[in-house]
Amino acid sequence: MTRRLLLGAFLFHPGGAHVTGWRHPSAEPDRHLDPDFYADFARTAERGVFDTIFLADGLYLWDRYPSGIDHYSQVRPEPLTLLSALVAHTRHIGLAATVSTTYNEPYHVARALASLDHLSGGRAGWNLVTSRYDEEARNFGGDAHLDHSRRYERGAEFVRVVERLWDSWGDEAILADKVSGRFADASKLTTTDHRGEFFTVRGPLNITRPPQGHPVQFQAGGSPAGQDLAASTADAVFTRWQPLGEAQAFYAGLKARVVDHGRDPDRFAILPSIRPVVASSRAEAEDLAEELLASTPDTLIVEDVSHTVGQDLTGRSADEPFTYRPDTDTSNESRSPNRLAEWSRAADRVTARELYARAFREQTVVGTPQRVADEMEARFRGGAADGFIVQFLTLPSGIHRFVDLVVPELQRRGLTRTGYEERTLRERFGLERPRVAASIGETRV
Ligand SMILES: Cc1cc2nc3c(=O)[nH]c(=O)nc-3n(C[C@H](O)[C@H](O)[C@H](O)COP(=O)(O)O)c2cc1C
């Protein structure tokens, strides 16, 4: 079978993946709660034969610094609600929602994702996150998160329970026999009867097994604990964009972990994010990138960098050099490599603007459709990616440009699909429908 490059269309802030993409002349910030805005996003991704759309999410408003409210466009619909609406506007594309295992219960999540899978005919995906920022903890009865490692332990138990709930109903359990009056065959139903460290869940689920058996599971943790959970349970991983050598090392390391867990590395996709700034000429693309970078107000640059490096730089100008002396421990938020902190540590003195621009530059691929396709192809063929999560810096213009300019180039090279052949998202990822789990600890009703 030809190996195809997988494509996911990323959506977090509706103004685009660049923090002030909403200011771009093409942006439509007055439509960020308009269903047609999102229908256009999903249909455009489907026109580009993307495998899935992917809605990122967090359970908070980033307001630890004033510019979070003053300059950031954070208002957006809740992912599962939005995806349910998008079912009616799309026919083939996967619909993946980010759902936290720290601030939900497995029964809710199993039920909602099974519903989305049924309503979409097998297109649901779950980006399992353990939640990152303390702002989220404060919305759920605490001041700070559970410890990083405990969040992953809870996540591991959470996903086991969800899978067993999805397996509640055998495929032939519903009889709906009007003559005999028997609606269901109780012998084909399994209670979950889970009693674990974090959850007690009897089951069974009040919706039949999802068409995919289990909706496709994504994760994005980059720490050893995050990678281990993904390697043991996920079908695919989203990662940061990294320089090629680091991306290859990450790819090889994570595939080795998958093998260590007794799983097939070819049935486990690694999807780095890519932020293309594309135009028909290199100069035009460079101008667009510079225009976007310049659209970020200095206060937001200083406050964004303050958060990322864990050092309060407010009150300084974006051009005032500082020496790295962090005053906040951000290790409970994330144990993925922190590039800005590494650069700050390595430099004697550095400014917030330099760090911000360097991160922007390192994360973006600026140029013609051919240049963007070259970069994607090199990583796909060079052991660094099985596909990409495309982050559009401006919306809706970014996705339109990518689909009109880059997708035809990828298709011409035979890298991506030109039409939808498989029925479900699982099949598109080359995954089998899982068999119902062995009945350890389960009882028949
Ligand atoms: C491409 C990508 C997308 C992500 N999307 C989300 C998201 O939607 N919600 C979230 O809480 N975290 C998201 N994350 C963050 C990760 O889930 C995780 O919290 C972070 O990598 C820190 O975990 P770690 O300490 O295991 O590395 C994303 C990360 C990446 C690389």
The ligand as an SDF file (V2000), in Angstrom:
LIG
                    3D

 31 33  0  0  0  0  0  0  0  0999 V2000
    0.2730   20.4920   18.0110 C   0  0  0  0  0  0  0  0  0  0  0  0
   -0.1030   20.5510   19.4440 C   0  0  0  0  0  0  0  0  0  0  0  0
   -1.4370   20.7620   19.7860 C   0  0  0  0  0  0  0  0  0  0  0  0
   -1.8200   20.8290   21.1230 C   0  0  0  0  0  0  0  0  0  0  0  0
   -3.1280   21.0670   21.4240 N   0  0  0  0  0  0  0  0  0  0  0  0
   -3.5030   21.1750   22.7230 C   0  0  0  0  0  0  0  0  0  0  0  0
   -4.8450   21.4770   23.0700 C   0  0  0  0  0  0  0  0  0  0  0  0
   -5.7010   21.6330   22.2180 O   0  0  0  0  0  0  0  0  0  0  0  0
   -5.1520   21.5930   24.3810 N   0  0  0  0  0  0  0  0  0  0  0  0
   -4.2280   21.4090   25.3770 C   0  0  0  0  0  0  0  0  0  0  0  0
   -4.5850   21.5080   26.5410 O   0  0  0  0  0  0  0  0  0  0  0  0
   -2.9530   21.1440   25.0710 N   0  0  0  0  0  0  0  0  0  0  0  0
   -2.5770   21.0300   23.7790 C   0  0  0  0  0  0  0  0  0  0  0  0
   -1.2730   20.7800   23.4830 N   0  0  0  0  0  0  0  0  0  0  0  0
   -0.3150   20.6280   24.5960 C   0  0  0  0  0  0  0  0  0  0  0  0
   -0.1230   19.1870   24.9830 C   0  0  0  0  0  0  0  0  0  0  0  0
   -1.3320   18.4710   25.1300 O   0  0  0  0  0  0  0  0  0  0  0  0
    0.6260   19.0860   26.3120 C   0  0  0  0  0  0  0  0  0  0  0  0
   -0.1060   19.6630   27.3400 O   0  0  0  0  0  0  0  0  0  0  0  0
    1.9110   19.7890   26.2610 C   0  0  0  0  0  0  0  0  0  0  0  0
    2.6710   19.2980   25.1810 O   0  0  0  0  0  0  0  0  0  0  0  0
    2.6520   19.5760   27.5730 C   0  0  0  0  0  0  0  0  0  0  0  0
    2.6640   18.2350   27.9140 O   0  0  0  0  0  0  0  0  0  0  0  0
    4.0160   17.5310   28.2820 P   0  0  0  0  0  0  0  0  0  0  0  0
    4.4810   18.1290   29.5580 O   0  0  0  0  0  0  0  0  0  0  0  0
    3.7040   16.0580   28.3850 O   0  0  0  0  0  0  0  0  0  0  0  0
    4.9380   17.7910   27.1430 O   0  0  0  0  0  0  0  0  0  0  0  0
   -0.8550   20.6980   22.1540 C   0  0  0  0  0  0  0  0  0  0  0  0
    0.4770   20.4790   21.8120 C   0  0  0  0  0  0  0  0  0  0  0  0
    0.8610   20.4060   20.4830 C   0  0  0  0  0  0  0  0  0  0  0  0
    2.2950   20.1750   20.1630 C   0  0  0  0  0  0  0  0  0  0  0  0
  1  2  1  0
  2  3  1  0
  2 30  2  0
  3  4  2  0
  4  5  1  0
  4 28  1  0
  5  6  2  0
  6  7  1  0
  6 13  1  0
  7  8  2  0
  7  9  1  0
  9 10  1  0
 10 11  2  0
 10 12  1  0
 12 13  2  0
 13 14  1  0
 14 15  1  0
 14 28  1  0
 15 16  1  0
 16 17  1  0
 16 18  1  0
 18 19  1  0
 18 20  1  0
 20 21  1  0
 20 22  1  0
 22 23  1  0
 23 24  1  0
 24 25  2  0
 24 26  1  0
 24 27  1  0
 28 29  2  0
 29 30  1  0
 30 31  1  0
M  END
$$$$
